[in-house]
Amino acid sequence: MKVVLAQPRGFCAGVVRAVEIVERALAQHGAPVYVRHEIVHNRHVVAGLESKGACFVKDLSEVPSGAVTIFSAHGVPRAVERAAIERGLPVIDATCPLVAKVHHQGRRYVAQGRAVILIGHAGHPEVEGTIGQVDGPVHLVRSVADVAALDLPIDGPVAYITQTTLSVDDTRGIIQALLAKFSDIVGPDTRDICYATQNRQTALRDLARIADLILVVGARNSSNSNRLREIGSEANVPCYLIADSRDIDPRWLEGVEVVGLTAGASAPEVLVEDVVAALRKAGAVEISTLPGIEETVSFRLPPQVAGPNGGPVNPLFQIA
């Protein structure tokens, strides 16, 4: 049995940055520091940070007065930012810069007098954060059918923005439907859609051409990981989403010659290595990596934790 790794796979730059922010905050202030929601959608990452003293909470009301507070990579509504300021909490914002860019786009379109349409999944933390960052109504669509149901003037000024964990391929049909329905519509260039999501999906499709079975390492609540599994299945290759090696069913491997292995953007490489080790025990004789894009993107850290020694923490988070 051969195991072929996708390239790229696993952590994206936004996740690397978010995890490092928590690590630096812990090193700088000591435990505990408080993180609103999961820093990223992966229980292994969350558990690892919890073991070092990070406390994950659902609401700011759970954060003690004066405690260092971190906003997750998914972003938060402005109401949460205001609540943190009112309580005087020293906040470090780990919102992915690409998510923050979507927030800025939405606010800019509203300032231009346009109705904003958000392509995304209801209930996702990033979507909730984006809606709460835009100073005006946001119309959420997930499908072409949702576009048809939009009750907006077809000749009125509108604009669309997208959830970053959707790729160019995911949004293409919806954007085409929007362009066909509205005569005065603008939106970001496709290059503004998250590079990591698109790259991982492209690599998965390449993997599907040669694999008899595909394993996607990622969390059940990870949007981009679930989409990778869907793409594998759409290519008529048995494809399973696993949290780690313990989820592998030995029956999946029966008669399989080539196993394709990838990981969602919030899954660390150590989990991929864990799966590889399990597959070796199951009879894997050759491990290789499929040629693909080498990602070199990196994002600057917030000023509170930047610098060689982490830098001083600002006493109060300020809304830009």
Secondary structure, DSSP 8 states (H G I E B T S, - for coil): -EEEE-SS-S--HHHHHHHHHHHHHHHHH-S-EEEES-SSS-HHHHHHHHTTTEEEESSGGGS-TT--EEE-TT---HHHHHHHHHHT--EEE---HHHHHHHHHHHHHHHTT-EEEEES-TT-HHHHHHHHHSSS-EEEE-SHHHHHH--S-TTSEEEEEE-TTS-HHHHHHHHHHHHHH-SEEE---GGGS-HHHHHHHHHHHHHHTT-SEEEEE--TT-HHHHHHHHHHHHTTS-EEEESSGGG--GGGGTT-SEEEEEE-TTS-HHHHHHHHHHHHHTT--EEEE-------------TTT-STT-----SS----
